[in-house]
Amino acid sequence: MNNSEKKKKKNNKMFTLIFLTILIIAGIVGIFVYKGQMDKEKEITYDQMYQDIIDGKVEKIEMTVGGSSVTVKYKDKSENEEKTTNINAIQPFMEFINGQLENNPDFKVELKMPNGFITFLENFVSFIPTILLVVLIIMIFQMQGLGDKGKVYGENEENTTNVKFKDVAGLDEEKNELIEIVDFLKNPKKFQNMGAKIPKGILLYGKPGTGKTLIAKAIAGEANVPFISMSGSEFIEMFAGLGASRVRKLFEKAKKISPCIVFIDEIDAIGSRRTSNSGAESENNQTLNQLLVEMDGFESNETIIVLAATNRPEMLDKALLRPGRFDRQITIPSPDLIGREEILKLYAKDKKLSPDIDLHEIAGDTAGFTGAELSNLLNESAIIATRNGHRVIEKEDIEAAVKKITVGLEKHNRVVSEKDKKLTAYHEAGHAVVSKFLETQDNVKEISIIPRGVAGGYTMYKTNEDKYYVSKTELEEKMISLMGGRAAEKIALNDISTGASNDLEVATGIARDMITVYGMSNSLGPISLKVDEPYELQMFGENITDEVGTQVKQLIDNAYIEAQKILLDHIDILHRVAQTLLDKEKISEKEFDEFFN
């Protein structure tokens, strides 16, 4: 049983115990409330009881030793047999009772010993508010510590990260940058003798799934030092001040087991820019302030290194990023072609792959995928291969997994009318044919009119290379390709549909970025109009927003006109591709290229 299962089992037992305790307390309280209501119905006043005894109506009274209540039993059974009353002054009452015993031989007094269990329950119920208050105070004190949070790896051989640099693929440059951190943790005196100070903090930022947490664990594994892992959200609690207290406890724990690595994942949860607001944001400010103080409060010779990860570095407070706190900021990018191939090899070790599978080719078709997405790709491929009854993962299984992840689940059972099928066929054919005559666009890999996810069809392109810079011509031709579907609908069917909504959204976004971000407007010139607040645009003139809108519309109109021109020049190919799609539903890369031979 691993640690997570043990922790889960322990939590389940604790919750069960708390539930049973609450249930028992509620039952006891309910019994006493019911008993109190019944007793209240049978209560009489002391004066009434006094008069009834004098009149001879009472047969006997029952008194509990040490108690302050009396049970009265009447001679007339048609009335209530028993009634109770409370005695405030015991001495005068006893003198009255002794007088009645002497004068009235039929009158009896019965003394009873108190029930120990009932007495205990009564005392326990009276102490319930005090018990709950004590439990609440204990919980608050426990929450001020780390509790089960702040998972520590590497304190013993059974509890280590078990992650090395060999388990991290596609991040060679980043690993080389962090090797000196490992060297410092292993041999700090070598750096200190030279007068060098290792960075106190290192910020890792990049897209989700790029391996920020993995490489942090690898540093601890290579250095063979304890690794304290926490998430930024674990510092936040409903009680004010507990976040700051938890930060203090974290660094106290780190100093005791140093040399070590403290890793704070999603640090933007507590490290976002400070505000003057109240409530939860004020609590976050206190937690961030305490983190800043703690990072200033330990010297580099204490061999504590703070690693933090985020995918939103722009949200972090500037005080957190200054030298002396997070000295280094390392970008963890999406892997390139070589990196993706290395990651695929790493995750393919425990997979049964067919010999004809080329991981280099798969890496080429998955540009932009992160390490986590590539791991998920191979896992989905294994699931699909098992479902299809294959002994090993075939190439078709991996292609099906790529389509499932990028486009969505294929839906053969969806009922599609012939009219919608024809419209989808011409729409996708328009994309493919237009792209074929654009030099900068990728080659078509597959066209389909089988619905996937929310899409009625798709045109898949073959990625040839990783692109870090995009030219103006490529952006313009990308918009032309996107407008190919709408243009084909207009030309072939003399109508347009809602199927191009996503194409229009993407094309408009490209045109807007060309004007406002990349400075590719002929009239506005090479300026960036990307601002944080709308009023900042006024520095460029009062009519700047109108000019931007005009330029964006012009780019979209030109792309639409160019797409129609290409399709009109090759209308026969458009009809043939669309008809083939209606007949076969799918067209492969090889079949599509035959239309142009």
N, C-alpha and C positions, 0 to 999 in steps of 0.2 A: 504494500500500500504506500503510495507516494505521499509527499507532504500536503499537497492540495486536498487529497482524499481524506487524510487524517484531520486536516483543519475543517473540512466540510462536515465530517462526522462529529467532531467536537462541537461545532456551531449548532448542529441539529440537536445534539443532546442538551445543550444549554437552552435552546429555544423551547424544547419539550419540557424541561424542568421549570422554566419560567412560566410556561402556560399552565402546567399542573398546579404550581404554587398559587397563581392568580385564581384558578378555578376553585381551589380549596378555600382560599380566603373569601372569595365571593360566596361560596356555599355556607361558610360559618356565619358571615355577616347576614346572609339571607335568613338563616335559621333564627338568629337573635332578633332580627327585625320583625319576623313573623311572630315570634314568642312575645315580643314587646307589644305588638298590636293586640294579641289575644289577651295579654295581661291588662292592657288598658281598658278593654271592654268589661273586665270583671272588677275594676277598681271601685272602691267606695271611699268616702271621706272619713277621716279619723273621728270626727264628731258623730257621724252616723253610726259607726261601729260602736263607739262609746255608749250611745243611747240604746242601741240594739242589745248590748250586753246587759245594761241596767233593766231593760224591759223583759229579759229572759228569753229572747228570741234565738240566742246563740247557743249551740250545743257544745262546741269546743273551739279553741283556737290553736293553731300550729305555729310555733316560733322556731326559727333556725338560730342556732347558737352563733352569736357574733353578728347576726344579721339585723337589718333595720326594717324588715317587712314582716307582716303578719297575715296568715291565711285564716279566714273566718268561715266556719261551717255552721249553717243554720239548721234549726230543728225542722222547719217547714221545707220539705224536699221539693215542693211545687215551685218554690222560688229558686233563684240560683243557689246551688249547693255550696259553692265556694266563692268568696270574694276576698280581695287583698287590699291592704292599705299600708302606708309607710308610717313608721313611728319616729318622730323627731326627737322627743325627750324620753329616753328609755326608763330613767329612774322613777318619774311620776307614774308612768304607765305600769311598771312592775308593782308599785304600791297599790294601784287601782286593781290590778289582777289578783294580788294576794287578798285584798278585801273581798272580792267576789268569790274566791275559792272558799273563804271562811263562811260567808253568808248564803251561798248557793251551792248545795251539794251536787246538783246535776251538771254544774259547769266544770269543764275539764280544760286543762292546758297540756299540750304535748310539745316537748322539746325535741328537735331533730338536729342531727349533726349535718354540717354543710357537705354537699357533693363536691369532692375534690376536682373532678373532671370539669364540672360545670363552672366551678370557681376559676379554674385555670383558663377555660375558654373565655369567660367574661373578662378576665384580666388581659388575655391575649388580644381580644377585640379592642379593648381600650388603648392598647399599645400599638395598634396597626398604623395609625398616622405617624407615630414616631419611627416605627420600623421602615416605612416607605421613605421618610425623610432621610434616614441614615443610608438606605440603599441608593437614593438619588445622589447624596454627597459622595459616596464611594464611587459611583459611576462617573461623576464629574472628575474626580481625582484620577481615575484610571484613564479617562479620555485625554487628560493632559499629557500623558505619556504616549509612546508610540503604539502600545498595545500589540495587536497582530499585524499592524502596518510596519513598513520599513523592513521588508524581507531581506535577511542577511544571508548571502551565499559565501561559502569558503571558510566558515568558522571551524568546520571539521571535514573529514574526507567524505562523509556521506552527504554533505550539504554544500556542494560546490557548483559553480556555473557550468563546468564541463564544456565550455566553449573556447575554442582556440582560433587563431587567425586563419588556420587552414579551413575552418568552417565558414569563413566569410569570403565570398567570391565576388568579383566585379568591382572591388574597391581597393585596388592595389595602391594607388597614390595616397588615399586616405589612410591606409594601414601603415604606409611608410612614414606619414606625418605623425602617427601616434606611437610608433615604435619607441621613440625616445621617452614617452611617458612610461612605457613598460620598463625601460632601462632605468629610469629614475626611481621607480618603485622598488626595483630589485637592488640597485646600488646608488642610493641617494648621495653618499659621500663624494662620489666621483664628480658630481655636478657642483656640490657645495664647496669643494676644495678649489674649484675654478672660479668661485664667486657667482655661479649661475643660479638662478631661481627658476624652478619649473613653474609653469602657469598654474594658478590656483584653480581656475575654472576653464572648461572647454565646452563651448556650445556647438551642438550638432544640429543642423537644420536641413530639411529637405522634405520631399513629398512623403506622405504616409506609405509605409511598406518598403522604403529604400534600404532599411537595415540599420537604423540609428541605435536601437536597443541592442541589436545583435553585436555590433562592433564594440559597444560599451562593455558588454559581457565578455567579449573576446579579450579586451585589454586586461580585465581582472583575471581572466583565466590564464593568460600568458604571464602575467606578473605573479600569479599564485598568491593573491592577496584577497581579503574579504571584499565583498561587493554588496553594498547596501542599496537596494532598489526601492524607490517610491514614486508614486504618481502625484502630479501637482494637485489633483482633486482630493487626495487623501489628507491634505493639510487643512481642508475646509470642513468646518463643523457648524452645527446650529448654534453653539454657544460662543459668545464673543470672547476673543483672546486665546482660544484653544489652538488656532492655527499657528500663532506666534510661539506658543508653548511647545507645540509639536516640532517646530523648527529647532528650538533650543535643545530638546531631547535628542533629535536626530544628530546634531553635531556633537553633543556630549557622548553619544554612543560611538560615533566615528572616532573621536579622540581616544577612547578607551581601547579600540581594536586597531588603531593605526599601526602600520601603513594600510590604507584601504582606499576604496573608491566609493564615492557617494553619487548615485545616479538618480536624477529627478526627471522623470518622463513627463511630457506635456507641461513643461514649466510655465507656459503662457497662462495656465489656470491660476497661478499666484503671482506671476511676474509681469502681468500686463501693466500698462501705463497707469500711474497713480492718479486718482481724482480726489476731489474734495467732497464727494457725495457721502451719504450715510448708509447705514444698513449693511448689506452683504459686501458692497464695494469698500466700505470703511474697514471691514474685517480683512478683506484681501490686502488693503493698504498696510495694515498692521503686520500681516504675515510677510509681505514683501519687505517691509522695513526691517523686520527681524532677520530675514535672510541676508539682507545687505550687511547688517551688523555682524552676523556670524561669519560671513565670508571675509570681512575685515579683521575678525578677531582671532584667526589662527595664522600662524606663520607657515611659510612653505617648508620649513624643516620638520614640520609635524607629519609630513608625507600623507596628507589628505588631499585628494584631487576630486573636485566636483565636476561631474559630467552632467550635462542637461540636454534634452532633446525637445524640439518643437518643429512644427510645420508652418508656424506663423511668426517668424522672427520680427516682422514689422510691428507686432503687437507688444513687444517687450519694452519695459521701461529702460530709458537710456542709462540710468544709474547702474543698472544690472550689467550693462555691456562694457562699461569703462574698464581700462587696464587696472589690474589688481583684483578684479572679480572674475568675470569671464574674459580672460585675456585673448583667447583664440576662438575664432568662429570658423568652423569647418563645414562646408556644404557637402551633403551626401546626395549626389545627383542620381537620376535614373541611369542605369547602366547602359553603356554603348554596346555595339555589336559584339565585340570581344567579351565584354563583361557579361552580357546575357548568355553567351555560349558557356562561359565558365560556371555561371549560376545553374544553367540547365544540367551541366555535367554533374554538379554537386548534388542536386536534388534527384537526378536520375539514377544515383547509385543503388537505391533500394527499390527501383522500378524495373519491371521486366519489359525491355524495349525490343522491338523487332530490329534485326540487323540492318535493314534498309532505311532506317530512320536517320536523317542527317540533322544533328543538333544545330549545326551552323546555319542550315536553311531555316530551321524553326526560329533561331535567333534573329535572322533577317526579316522574318514575317511578324515579329513582335516588337517593333520599334516603339519606345515609350513605355514598355512594361517595366514595372519595378520587380525587385527580387521576390516580394510576397506574391505578386501576380503571377510570376513565372512558376513559383512553387504550387500555386493554386491551379495553374494550367496543367501541369503534369499530374496533379491529383485528380482533376476532372477527367483527364485522359484515361487514367487507370480505372476510374468509375465507369466511364463509357465503354472501355474495352471489356470489363467484367460483365456489364449489361448485355453487350453484343456477343458474349460467349467466346471471346478470343483468348488464346493461351498467353499471348504477349500483347503489348500495346502497339497497335499498327499505326501507320501514317494517317490513315483516315480517322482514327480515334482522336489524334492530336488536332487535326484540322477541324473536326466537329467540336472539340473543346474550345478552340480559338473562336469559332463562330458563336458558340454559346456564351462565351464571356464578353465578346465585343458587341454582338448584335442582339443576342437573346435566345430564348428557347424556341426551337422550331415547332410550329403548330400546324400539323397536317389536318387536324380535325376541324379547323375553323372553316365555316361555310362562307365562301366568297362568291358573289354573283359574277356572271360573265362580263358585265359592264365594268365592275371594279377590277377584274382580272386584266381586262384589256387596257384600262387606264394605268394600272400598275406596270404592265409590260412596256408600254410606251414611255412611261416615266423613267424606269430603270434603264431602258435602252437609250433614252436621251442622255442620261449621265454617262453611260459607257462610250457611246459614239463620240460625243463632244470631247471627252477626255482623251480619246485616241488621237485626236488631231491637235492636241496641245502638248508642246514639247516638254514643258516642265512638270507635267502631271505623271503620276505613277501608272504603271500598266494595270489593266483590269485583270483580276485573278478569278473572279466568279460573279455571275449575275443570277439572281433568283427572284421569283415572284411568290415563293412560299413564305407566308407570314412568319416573322420571328419577333418575339417580344411584342412591342407596340407597333412595329413597322410592318407594313403590308408587303414589303420586298426590300432588297438591298443590292447594292453594287459594291463588291469588295475589291480593294486595290492591293497590288503587290508592292510592298515597301522595299526599295532597293538600297537605301542608305540612311544613316542617322543624319538629321539636319539640325544644325545649330544656328544657322542664319538663313533667312528667307528673303529672296529678292522681291522687288516691286513687281517684276514681270510674273513671278511665280504666284504672288498673291492675287494679281489680276486674273491669271488663268485659273486659279482655284475658284474664284467667284464665277467665272464662265462655266466651269465644270458643274458647280452647284446649281446654276440656273438652267442647266441642260434638261433636267426633269420637267420643269415648268414650261420651257420652250417646246419640248416634244409634245406635251399635252395640248398646247395651243395650236401647234402646226398640224398634228395628226388627227386630233379630235375636235378642234375648233372650240375648246372649252378648257377651263382650268379648275383645279380641285384644291382641297385642303392638304393634300399629300405633300406639298412643297413647303409646309410651314417651318419645318426644322431647317431645310435648305436656306430659306429666306433669312431665318434667324442667324445662322452661321455666316452667311454672306454679308449681312448687314453689320455683324460684329467685326468681320475682317475689314470692311470699308471704313467703319468708324475708327478702328485702331490705326489704319493707314493714315488717316487725317489727323487724329488727336494725339497719337502716341509715337508713330514712326516718322512723322513729318514728311509724308510723301505727296502732299498736295501741291499742285503747280501754282495755285494762286496764293495760298497762305504761306507757302515756303517751309523750310526745315525748322519748324518750331514744335514744341511739345505742349499740348493743351490738356495733359493729364493733371488735374488739380484735385485737391482734397475737398474743397468747398466750391459750390457753384459761383459764388460772388467773385472768386478769384479770376474768373474768365473776363471780367470787366477790364482788366488791364490790357487786353488785346483789342478792345473796342466794343461799342454797344451792340453791333450787329454780328458779333463773332459766332454766336450760336446759330443764327440764320445761315451764315456762310458755311459753317460745318455741315448743317443739314443739307444744304444745296450740293456740296461736294460729295457727301455720302450718297445722295440720290443719283448724282451723275455717274458715279462709279458703278452702282447697281444697274442703272439703265444701260450703260455701255456693255456690261457683262451680259445682260439679257439679250440685247441686240446681237452681240457677237455669237452667242449660243444659237440663236435662231438662224443666223447666217450659215453656220457650220452645218446645221441639220438640213437646211434647205439645199445646200450643195451636195449633201449625201443622203437625200431622202429615201433612196432605194435601200440603202444599208439599214437605215432606221426601221423601215417596214419589215425587212427580213429578220433582223434581230428580235423585234417585238413579236413577230409571228412564231419564231423558233421558241421564244419564251412561253408563249401560249401553248405550244405543243409539248414542250419538254419540261417546263417550269424552271430549269436550271441550265446555265451555259458555262462551261469551263473556260479557262484561259486559252487553251488550244483551239476549242471550237469558236471562240470569239475572234481569234486572229485569222481564222479561215475566211471570214467575211471580207477581209481586206486583201486577200491574195488574188 
